[in-house]
Amino acid sequence: MLENINEQVMVIKNDNEQINVFINDYKQFIIAYCNKSLNRYIDIKNDDEYSIALMAFYESIKGYDISKGSFFSYAQRVIKFRLIDHYRKNKSLLNEKFIEEDEDNKDKFFLNKAIENYENQDISYLRKIEIENLIGELSKYNITFKELIKASPKWKSTRKRYNEIINYIIKNGDIIEEISLNNKIPIAKIEENTNIPRKTIERSRKYIISVLIILLGDYQYIREYINLEV
């Protein structure tokens, strides 16, 4: 399997045999997202929603372009709106788990409460998918997941310094763009504007880039572990 799922989808999107293998590999992802969206466990043998989600996942693969960002986030959006269409066409299926249709805010069909009640097993699976995607993105900066873990600050004082750098970068879009274009941190500029020693910034490079990828990307479950307090 390619480390970067996004690239894998681009490779297989015109090969139906490989698409079928990919769908089979990620059936649990489809089931988990259906459970989350519907706030209940689906019956894969009897529920129309599962068939709709499978077709939506297939549609996501065929229609995916890497410029659309994370494949799994894209697939979630497609599945969500195909389920919305299903319920809009079959209003009698709506129950107390869904609120009244609102043309200005379709997302209201999927209550925040569904996320809060989402089962730990499903969350763990989606977190695993995010980690696989993160590994692919980190490789663009020549960072491995093991290096990220090793580079994570162990001391509160070190974490505070690293967070000062991250908060500064987040507030300056030009630096984010520079990092994205050059795959490296503009150390001199950050040192000049934060008064943080150059050596500290150099040591923090892998950690800071990794945190920025998580904060600015589609990593809603991994993001829970990021604390930017200084």
Secondary structure, DSSP 8 states (H G I E B T S, - for coil): --S-HHHHHHHHTT-HHHHHHHHHHTHHHHHHHHHHHHTS---TTT-HHHHHHHHHHHHHHHH--GGG--HHHHHHHHHHHHHHHHHHH-GGG--TTS----TT-GGGGS-HHHHHT--HHHHHHHHHHHHHHHHHHHHTTT--HHHHHHHS--SHHHHHHHHHHHHHHHT-HHHHHHHHHHSS--HHHHHHHH---HHHHHHHHHHHHHHHHHHHTT-TTGGGG-----
